[in-house]
Amino acid sequence: MIQGARCLDCFAGSGALGLEALSRYASETTLLEADRQVAKQLSDNLTLLKAENGQVVNTNSLQWLAQPGQPFNLVFLDPPFRKGLLAETINLLEQFNWLAADAWIYVEAEAESAVADVPANWLLHREKIAGQVAYRLFIRQQTDLPACASVAEQEQHHVD
């Protein structure tokens, strides 16, 4: 899935997710990071690793996503916890067409966060909850379901 994919890491932090994608032969990876010092360290790491297909953007992710862009095949969402950023990020990804038709979206969030807040065409592929963290992998598909689906509707369209 990762080999040849265009990847976006919306809240890069340490860069672990984006750097892992690059190590697995992603065609390109864009890492968004709001903190200037962290973004500089990420850029330095890309230079050290000679990862010319990686790009760090020192920006507010929500502002960056609030403009039209080129679709990504794989998106990592690991926003700071309890800041209310996940729902708005998901909305912007859909609204401004940042996602390929068959994109994979990895979401790391508070365990108590609801799966029902994702669009109906984001089918839950895998989920793991460990302590206070939920790890969810969604596959985006074209569908005639309404923009948001309940958990029951999600489960009816669950991808195994």
Backbone torsions as a table, in degrees:
resi	resn	phi	psi	omega
1	MET	NA	-39.4	-174.4
2	ILE	-79.7	-36.9	-176.8
3	GLN	-57.2	123.7	178.9
4	GLY	81.8	-1.0	-176.5
5	ALA	-81.6	151.3	168.3
6	ARG	-90.2	121.5	-174.7
7	CYS	-115.8	146.0	177.4
8	LEU	-130.3	125.7	175.4
9	ASP	-110.1	102.8	-170.2
10	CYS	-71.4	-29.7	179.6
11	PHE	-133.5	78.0	-164.9
12	ALA	-61.9	-42.1	-178.3
13	GLY	54.9	-118.2	-179.9
14	SER	-68.3	-19.0	-178.4
15	GLY	84.2	4.9	-174.5
16	ALA	-55.8	-44.3	-177.5
17	LEU	-67.8	-47.9	179.9
18	GLY	-65.3	-41.2	178.8
19	LEU	-66.4	-37.0	176.4
20	GLU	-63.5	-40.8	177.4
21	ALA	-60.5	-43.0	178.1
22	LEU	-62.4	-39.3	-179.5
23	SER	-68.2	-19.0	178.6
24	ARG	-102.3	24.4	171.3
25	TYR	70.2	35.8	169.2
26	ALA	-61.4	144.4	-179.6
27	SER	-68.7	-32.7	175.0
28	GLU	-162.0	152.3	177.4
29	THR	-138.0	130.1	176.0
30	THR	-109.7	125.0	-179.9
31	LEU	-110.2	120.8	178.0
32	LEU	-98.3	128.8	-179.6
33	GLU	-146.0	125.7	-176.9
34	ALA	-77.2	-35.3	-176.7
35	ASP	-76.6	122.6	-175.4
36	ARG	-59.7	-45.3	-178.3
37	GLN	-66.0	-40.1	179.1
38	VAL	-66.3	-41.9	178.2
39	ALA	-61.2	-40.6	178.5
40	LYS	-63.9	-42.5	178.5
41	GLN	-63.2	-40.3	177.1
42	LEU	-61.7	-43.8	177.9
43	SER	-61.3	-43.1	177.5
44	ASP	-61.1	-40.3	178.9
45	ASN	-64.4	-41.3	177.6
46	LEU	-61.9	-41.6	178.3
47	THR	-63.4	-46.0	179.6
48	LEU	-59.3	-39.3	-178.7
49	LEU	-84.0	-2.6	-176.9
50	LYS	55.8	39.8	-179.5
51	ALA	-91.8	79.3	-176.5
52	GLU	-69.7	-16.7	178.9
53	ASN	-93.4	12.7	174.6
54	GLY	-109.2	144.5	-178.9
55	GLN	-138.3	132.2	176.0
56	VAL	-105.9	131.5	176.4
57	VAL	-117.7	116.5	178.2
58	ASN	-82.6	97.1	-173.0
59	THR	-158.1	165.0	168.5
60	ASN	-78.6	120.4	-175.4
61	SER	-57.0	-41.1	-178.3
62	LEU	-64.7	-40.2	177.8
63	GLN	-66.8	-41.1	-179.2
64	TRP	-64.1	-40.4	-178.5
65	LEU	-75.4	-15.4	-177.3
66	ALA	-84.7	39.1	176.9
67	GLN	-150.4	154.1	179.4
68	PRO	-63.8	146.4	179.9
69	GLY	-148.8	-175.1	177.3
70	GLN	-91.7	136.3	-176.9
71	PRO	-63.1	144.0	176.1
72	PHE	-107.5	148.6	178.6
73	ASN	-85.6	-27.4	-176.7
74	LEU	-139.5	126.8	-178.1
75	VAL	-127.5	133.7	176.7
76	PHE	-106.3	126.7	177.3
77	LEU	-122.0	107.3	177.6
78	ASP	-137.3	66.6	-176.6
79	PRO	-72.5	160.5	173.6
80	PRO	-54.0	136.1	-177.0
81	PHE	-68.4	149.3	174.2
82	ARG	57.0	33.7	176.3
83	LYS	-112.7	-2.7	179.2
84	GLY	69.4	27.6	-175.4
85	LEU	-90.4	-22.1	-171.9
86	LEU	-64.1	-51.0	-176.8
87	ALA	-60.7	-43.4	-179.9
88	GLU	-67.7	-37.4	177.9
89	THR	-62.7	-46.2	178.4
90	ILE	-59.5	-44.8	179.2
91	ASN	-59.2	-45.7	-179.4
92	LEU	-66.3	-38.8	177.5
93	LEU	-57.8	-42.3	179.7
94	GLU	-75.5	-47.2	-174.7
95	GLN	-60.6	-38.7	-175.5
96	PHE	-105.2	18.4	171.9
97	ASN	57.0	43.5	178.0
98	TRP	-80.6	-10.0	-173.9
99	LEU	-108.6	132.4	172.1
100	ALA	-64.8	157.8	-177.3
101	ALA	-54.5	-34.9	-177.7
102	ASP	-114.3	32.9	-176.8
103	ALA	-62.0	151.1	170.8
104	TRP	-104.9	135.9	-178.2
105	ILE	-127.4	118.9	177.5
106	TYR	-98.9	124.7	-178.2
107	VAL	-121.0	127.1	174.3
108	GLU	-117.4	119.6	-173.8
109	ALA	-150.4	177.9	177.1
110	GLU	-58.8	141.1	-179.0
111	ALA	-57.6	-31.0	-178.2
112	GLU	-80.9	-3.9	179.8
113	SER	-66.2	145.6	-174.5
114	ALA	-89.3	137.2	174.5
115	VAL	-71.1	-26.2	-175.0
116	ALA	-65.2	-13.3	-177.6
117	ASP	-83.4	3.4	178.3
118	VAL	-95.6	156.8	178.0
119	PRO	-59.5	153.3	-177.2
120	ALA	-61.2	-28.9	-178.5
121	ASN	-87.0	7.7	170.8
122	TRP	-95.2	103.0	-176.3
123	LEU	-90.8	128.2	-178.7
124	LEU	-69.7	117.9	-178.3
125	HIS	-96.3	-44.8	179.2
126	ARG	-145.9	150.6	176.8
127	GLU	-147.8	137.8	174.2
128	LYS	-141.3	136.8	175.9
129	ILE	-119.3	124.8	179.5
130	ALA	-129.1	108.2	-178.2
131	GLY	63.4	-120.1	-176.6
132	GLN	-97.1	8.3	-175.4
133	VAL	-119.5	134.1	174.3
134	ALA	-108.4	132.6	177.1
135	TYR	-112.7	120.9	-177.8
136	ARG	-132.4	137.0	176.3
137	LEU	-117.2	121.8	180.0
138	PHE	-112.0	150.4	171.4
139	ILE	-117.4	124.9	-179.5
140	ARG	-83.5	132.0	178.0
141	GLN	-134.4	154.5	173.9
142	GLN	-75.0	133.8	-176.8
143	THR	-156.2	163.0	177.3
144	ASP	-97.8	9.0	178.6
145	LEU	-68.1	155.7	176.9
146	PRO	-61.8	165.7	-174.7
147	ALA	-53.2	-38.1	176.9
148	CYS	-126.4	139.2	-179.8
149	ALA	-117.9	153.4	175.7
150	SER	-74.6	169.6	177.7
151	VAL	-59.7	-39.9	179.5
152	ALA	-61.1	-43.4	177.6
153	GLU	-64.8	-39.3	177.5
154	GLN	-59.2	-45.6	-176.2
155	GLU	-66.2	-32.2	177.2
156	GLN	-64.5	-28.5	-177.1
157	HIS	-110.2	20.9	-177.8
158	HIS	-62.5	136.5	177.8
159	VAL	-97.8	126.2	179.6
160	ASP	-91.1	NA	NA
